[in-house]
Amino acid sequence: MHAHLLTIGDEILIGQIIDTNTAWMSRTLNQAGIAVNGKSSVGDTREAILGGVAHAAAAADVVIMTGGLGPTKDDITKKTLAELFGSEMAFHEATHQRIAGYFEKINRPLPPAMRDQATLPLKAIILVNKVGTAPGMWFEADGKVYISLPGVPFEMEYLMEQEVIPRLRTHFQVRPIAHRTLLTVGEGESNIAKRIEAFEDALPPHIKLAYLPALGQVRLRLSATWPGVLVADAQEKLEAELDQYRDQLAAQIPEWLYGFEDDSLERVVGRLLLAQNKQLGTAESCTGGYIAHLITSVPGASNYFQGAAVTYSNTQKMKVLGVQAETLDAHGAVSEATVREMATGALEALGADVTLAISGIAGPDGGSAEKPVGTVWIAVADRNRCVAFKTVFGRDRMKNIQLSATWALNTLRKFLLDSL
Amino acid sequence: MHAHLLTIGDEILIGQIIDTNTAWMSRTLNQAGIAVNGKSSVGDTREAILGGVAHAAAAADVVIMTGGLGPTKDDITKKTLAELFGSEMAFHEATHQRIAGYFEKINRPLPPAMRDQATLPLKAIILVNKVGTAPGMWFEADGKVYISLPGVPFEMEYLMEQEVIPRLRTHFQVRPIAHRTLLTVGEGESNIAKRIEAFEDALPPHIKLAYLPALGQVRLRLSATWPGVLVADAQEKLEAELDQYRDQLAAQIPEWLYGFEDDSLERVVGRLLLAQNKQLGTAESCTGGYIAHLITSVPGASNYFQGAAVTYSNTQKMKVLGVQAETLDAHGAVSEATVREMATGALEALGADVTLAISGIAGPDGGSAEKPVGTVWIAVADRNRCVAFKTVFGRDRMKNIQLSATWALNTLRKFLLDSL
């Protein structure tokens, strides 16, 4: 079966927002065994939406629309779909009460426009949106399924995961499919591929390996589709088979592997700190609090995170972390000596058992011949030792901040594993 | 005239890459007076490409394709287009020499596959790619234009700016189009719509208003297309007319408006600090460094940002910021009293002229009947005054962190504008 993704909204057509929704949707649908064979974007008019839906449905079994469902008058998706499927509109009390409850919870008065939000096509199956106001809608016509979702990413993701995917798998009787993802950090796609070449060549035809690179990390995804006649326990058998391949693959890349599935470096580090009963503190210059943000994105981080000293100025480095003026004068803020003093100083200043310190030149300005933009020093320290490393990333400020954080968290992870 | 953007390649359909090309292309085309009325993506097969081009051409005067032009065997775009336009393929000596020169310049041997790169449809006008190997192609058929460009972003951008846009402007009589975006924060789509209802209803038919909501913010976009007979200064007249509508709209929402076009709260706050020659420090609990991260995402932030004390534990709040143990005992960490002591304490601790302090319950755990998850207190202080506010967001940790940061930056902005 095939899906077509249709985004509705002029903001995509004039390029004011970058469409990240459909990339996420494509990945999620593919993982659920539903291939995407086309995507398109149309504007906010009745004609454009009707044309877009007709085109989308021509080559697909399911059309998933996003956008054009907000409470204001430029949202005509709902009315156009009602027209297309020959459906009356009706006020839906349950949806209105849910929306009213939502506004009560966030302590805001219920806007009158929310009555329109709860006025829905009678032929639609309502997909309950528990994280926003606009409900999703599911239509069926001529053996095809048409789904309309709000364009706000987290609302779309919630509805895809909770409603759309399970319903589509049941509706279209999708063949059993399974996935295992291995998370690696610190090595590029080409070198990983070289190492695991023999493993990859020996995979049976119903198991595929994909490389999914991101900044500083590569995810390896094994995907299996049940190859033969369907049996009652096909899913379990497929899962068990894939577990074996995952273990084989993991054994070949121990120094790059840090986790599985949806794990993250900050969660892995958090669990290590918790298990070792250690309190962490970070001393950040070039990352400007981004590492602390990643660490505190994990629920329960307060159990192992004391805090961060984001010492953006040299004055702060001296005052808060006790970095010596002589060190800054002799070596500069981006140096091994400074970053080591930041890490050891932070042990006391932040009341931490282990500290991570980072100082670099994020760019786009501030580089020199000796220390180009992208130069970053990091140090990890506890009461017994302090290690420091240097690297040079590129010229892009945001990439440098993100790569620095990934590299720093991985260095901390290895330090905690005592494997540095 | 209208353009349709067609991306070719399985990597888009499986969600492995996020399509940033077409957002850039849309903005660039719009600025040149060429409206994009549709976008679509198809896979790497002859059938998909033929179907995609037919669909694209149905409602547009120009079809701009990207992707599917590399040297590997899965790139069949060129052959499919030759077939579509009934064109023979021929080896193009000038293109081959250009590619050879390119490889010479980057000091790499010329791969044999480059002979294929220089084999091109005879009916195509070749668009010379001076920054890569694959040339662009321009076809004309039945009064429409079909353009094929490589998918590598900087090659596509080069060809768009140097070749495609100038040629399109000559080829078609373009109708002027213009946009203005107003950035608001602190109020939802529905209430903004209510406030500006009369303005919106009075807009002439050639000017449209769109609401683009994001977390805690709503962008309002006015779009105008020249309505009448074309005159020499139509573009300037349209821009001037739209400026007036923008100013009218801005005047109706002064307390929510914070900027225009591609600006951001962190940039606005940064410029205010710079103009007022003030150093900022943040004292963050629930946001865990996220506000500092936003502020330091802006190049040049070191000119006005001293640093942050991310005091995640009570111990740190006392030690670094001087919050009194009695205050924490009597009121808790999430309270007006604590957040005020954090803000005033940070003035000294962070050597700052103005400070922003925040403490809240990000969730998903840690709430109580009196202080539910999502409860957040913020304070902004300088040497003369300290203001504090409370709000309650929802139950989602990441949303709470992001909404808190937006709200805090906006509160700081208003404090700096002396409008609180």
Interface residues (C-beta under 8 A of the other chain):
Chain A: G9 D10 E11 I12 L13 I14 G15 Q16 I17 I18 D19 T20 T22 A23 W24 M25 S26 R27 T28 N30 A35 V36 N37 G38 K39 S40 S41 V42 G43 D44 A48 G51 G52 H55 A59 G70 P71 T72 K73 D74 K105 I106 N107 R108 P111 P112 A113 M114 V131 V152 F154 A210 L212 Q279 T282 E284 T287 G288 G289 Y290 I291 A292 H293 I295 T296 S297 P299 G300 A301 S302 F305 Q306 G307 A308 A309 V310 T311 Y312 S313 T315 Q316 K319 V320 A349 L350 G351 A362 G363 P364 D365 R397 M398 I401
Chain B: I12 L13 I14 G15 Q16 I17 I18 D19 T20 T22 A23 W24 M25 S26 R27 T28 N30 A35 V36 N37 G38 K39 S40 S41 V42 G43 A48 G51 G52 H55 A59 H179 T181 G188 E189 S190 N191 A193 K194 E200 K208 L209 A210 Y211 L212 P213 A214 R219 R221 S223 T282 E284 T287 G288 G289 Y290 I291 A292 H293 I295 T296 S297 P299 G300 A301 S302 F305 Q306 G307 A308 A309 V310 T311 Y312 S313 T315 Q316 K319 V320 A349 L350 G351 A362 G363 P364 D365 G366 G374 T391 V392 F393 G394 D396 R397 M398 K399 I401
